[in-house]
């Protein structure tokens, strides 16, 4: 009986920490529409914590408006570059700001301690 309780306790501990690790490893992500200077379009999803900056792309889209580039850390010291419309870059900025406000709100409303490895 004592061994059964030890096994159950160990399993419950592993399940608890594996759930925590999975939640911690899955960062909040932003999905957006890409638009190349030649008019090609698509979609991409990136983690908010990996976004470095948004800058001018140096070209215009099919409608004549200037496009933007989103620089995203790729983990090896370089960046992945996504080209997008001005409107989409504003949407990404708004989503990041809303996410950061929500994180700050959670911290302000709780007595939780966040531990980062």
Secondary structure by P-SEA (a helix, b strand, c coil): caaaaaaaaaaaaaaaaaaaaaaaaccbbbbbbbbccccccbbbbbbccccccccccccccccccbbbbbbbbccccbbbbbbbcaaaaaaaaaaaaaaaaaaaaaaaaccbbbbcc
